[in-house]
Amino acid sequence: MTALVYYKLGLFVAESKDIFSTLIPSVLIGIPAGAYVIRRLEPETFRRICMSFDAWVVGFGFSRVLIDLKLMQSLWAYSVMAVTILIDVYLLYVFFTTRHATSRRSQLQLASPMPGYRSSPTDRIRPDTLDRDPFGILGTLLGYVIAILGIAMLLYAIRQPP
C-alpha cells in the first residue's frame, strides 16, 4: 500500500523504478513463504530469528559506518560485525537451550500445580519457569556502552566537515 501511495505522489525516480524488477518477485514469493513459516513457528521463536537478522544487518551497517568515517580499517571494522554475530549466536543458543529445558520443566510441573497458584486459560508460561537474564548486570552495562559509542560516533560524524 505504501508503494502505491508513493507512486501516486510521484516519489519514485527512474533509478527506483529499475529496482522494482528485482523487488517484485521477492515480495510475491516472500510474503506467502513468510506467512507459511510464521504459522508453523511459535511467535517468540519467530521474533528471535527476526531480531537475530536485524542484529546482523545492524552489525554490517555499523562496520560500514566505521569504514566510511575512517575510524577503523576494513578488516578491523568487520570484526565489529563478527563480534555482533558471535554474541547473537550465543544468545540464540541460550534461547533455544533454555526454551527446550523450560518446556520440559513446565510439562513436568503441569501435573502438580503450585499451591496457591491460580491458572487461567490465557496463561502461557508459569511465573516459576521464567529464566533469568544470562548476562545479568553485564547485559545492561553492555547496552549502555554501545549506546554511548553510538552517540559518540554520531557527534563525530556531525562535527566532521563534508
C-alpha positions as CSV (number, residue, x, y, z in Angstrom):
1,M,0.0,0.0,0.0
2,T,2.8,2.4,0.8
3,A,4.4,1.8,-2.6
4,L,1.1,2.6,-4.3
5,V,0.8,5.9,-2.3
6,Y,4.4,6.8,-3.1
7,Y,3.8,6.1,-6.8
8,K,0.6,8.2,-6.9
9,L,2.6,11.1,-5.2
10,G,5.3,10.8,-7.8
11,L,8.0,10.0,-5.2
12,F,9.7,7.3,-7.3
13,V,12.6,8.3,-9.6
14,A,13.9,6.4,-12.6
15,E,16.5,4.6,-10.6
16,S,14.0,3.3,-8.1
17,K,11.7,2.1,-10.9
18,D,14.6,-0.1,-12.2
19,I,14.8,-1.8,-8.8
20,F,11.1,-2.9,-9.0
21,S,12.0,-5.7,-11.4
22,T,14.2,-7.1,-8.6
23,L,11.9,-6.4,-5.6
24,I,8.5,-7.5,-7.0
25,P,9.4,-11.2,-7.4
26,S,10.9,-11.2,-3.9
27,V,7.8,-9.7,-2.4
28,L,5.5,-12.0,-4.4
29,I,7.4,-15.1,-3.2
30,G,8.5,-13.7,0.3
31,I,5.1,-12.8,1.6
32,P,3.4,-16.1,1.1
33,A,6.5,-18.0,2.2
34,G,6.7,-15.9,5.4
35,A,3.0,-16.4,6.1
36,Y,3.5,-20.2,5.7
37,V,6.6,-20.2,8.0
38,I,5.1,-18.0,10.7
39,R,2.1,-20.3,11.1
40,R,4.4,-23.2,11.9
41,L,6.7,-21.4,14.3
42,E,6.0,-20.2,17.8
43,P,5.7,-16.4,17.9
44,E,8.6,-16.0,20.3
45,T,10.9,-18.1,18.1
46,F,9.9,-16.1,15.0
47,R,10.7,-12.9,16.9
48,R,14.1,-14.1,18.0
49,I,15.0,-15.1,14.4
50,C,13.9,-11.7,13.1
51,M,15.8,-9.9,15.8
52,S,18.9,-12.0,15.0
53,F,18.7,-11.0,11.4
54,D,18.3,-7.4,12.4
55,A,21.4,-7.6,14.6
56,W,23.4,-9.0,11.7
57,V,22.2,-6.2,9.4
58,V,23.0,-3.5,12.1
59,G,26.4,-5.1,12.7
60,F,27.2,-4.8,9.0
61,G,25.9,-1.2,8.8
62,F,27.9,-0.3,11.9
63,S,31.1,-1.8,10.3
64,R,30.4,0.2,7.1
65,V,30.0,3.4,9.0
66,L,33.3,2.8,10.8
67,I,35.0,2.4,7.5
68,D,33.3,5.4,5.9
69,L,34.2,7.7,8.8
70,K,37.8,6.3,8.6
71,L,37.6,5.3,12.3
72,M,38.8,1.8,11.5
73,Q,40.5,-0.1,8.7
74,S,38.3,-2.5,6.7
75,L,39.4,-5.8,8.5
76,W,39.0,-4.3,12.0
77,A,35.7,-2.7,11.1
78,Y,34.3,-6.0,10.0
79,S,35.5,-7.6,13.2
80,V,32.8,-5.5,14.9
81,M,30.2,-7.3,12.7
82,A,31.9,-10.6,13.6
83,V,31.6,-9.9,17.3
84,T,27.9,-9.0,16.8
85,I,27.4,-12.3,15.1
86,L,29.2,-14.2,17.9
87,I,27.1,-12.5,20.6
88,D,23.9,-13.2,18.6
89,V,24.8,-16.9,18.1
90,Y,25.4,-17.2,21.8
91,L,22.1,-15.6,22.6
92,L,20.3,-17.8,20.2
93,Y,22.0,-20.8,21.7
94,V,20.9,-19.7,25.2
95,F,17.3,-19.1,23.9
96,F,16.9,-22.4,22.3
97,T,18.5,-24.5,25.0
98,T,16.6,-22.7,27.9
99,R,13.4,-22.8,25.9
100,H,13.8,-26.6,25.5
101,A,14.6,-27.0,29.2
102,T,11.7,-24.7,30.2
103,S,9.2,-26.6,28.1
104,R,10.3,-29.9,29.6
105,R,10.1,-28.4,33.1
106,S,6.7,-26.9,32.5
107,Q,5.4,-30.2,31.2
108,L,6.5,-32.0,34.3
109,Q,5.2,-29.2,36.6
110,L,1.7,-29.1,34.9
111,A,0.9,-32.4,36.6
112,S,1.5,-30.9,40.0
113,P,0.5,-27.2,40.2
114,M,2.0,-24.9,42.8
115,P,0.0,-24.4,46.0
116,G,-1.9,-21.2,45.8
117,Y,-1.3,-20.7,42.0
118,R,-4.4,-20.0,40.1
119,S,-4.1,-20.6,36.4
120,S,-6.3,-19.2,33.7
121,P,-6.8,-20.3,30.1
122,T,-4.6,-17.4,28.9
123,D,-1.6,-18.4,30.9
124,R,1.3,-19.4,28.6
125,I,4.3,-19.5,30.9
126,R,4.1,-20.1,34.6
127,P,6.0,-17.5,36.7
128,D,8.3,-20.0,38.3
129,T,9.6,-21.3,34.9
130,L,10.8,-17.9,33.6
131,D,14.6,-17.9,33.1
132,R,16.8,-15.1,34.3
133,D,19.0,-12.9,32.0
134,P,22.2,-14.9,31.4
135,F,24.3,-11.7,31.4
136,G,22.7,-10.1,34.5
137,I,24.0,-6.6,35.1
138,L,26.7,-7.1,32.4
139,G,24.0,-7.1,29.7
140,T,22.7,-3.7,30.9
141,L,26.2,-2.3,31.1
142,L,27.0,-3.6,27.6
143,G,23.8,-1.8,26.3
144,Y,24.9,1.5,27.9
145,V,28.4,1.1,26.4
146,I,27.0,0.5,22.9
147,A,24.6,3.5,23.3
148,I,27.4,5.8,24.4
149,L,29.6,4.6,21.5
150,G,26.8,5.2,19.0
151,I,26.2,8.7,20.3
152,A,29.9,9.5,20.2
153,M,30.1,8.3,16.6
154,L,27.0,10.4,15.7
155,L,28.6,13.5,17.3
156,Y,31.9,12.8,15.5
157,A,30.1,12.5,12.1
158,I,28.2,15.7,12.7
159,R,31.3,17.7,13.6
160,Q,33.3,16.5,10.6
161,P,33.2,18.8,7.5
162,P,32.0,17.1,4.3
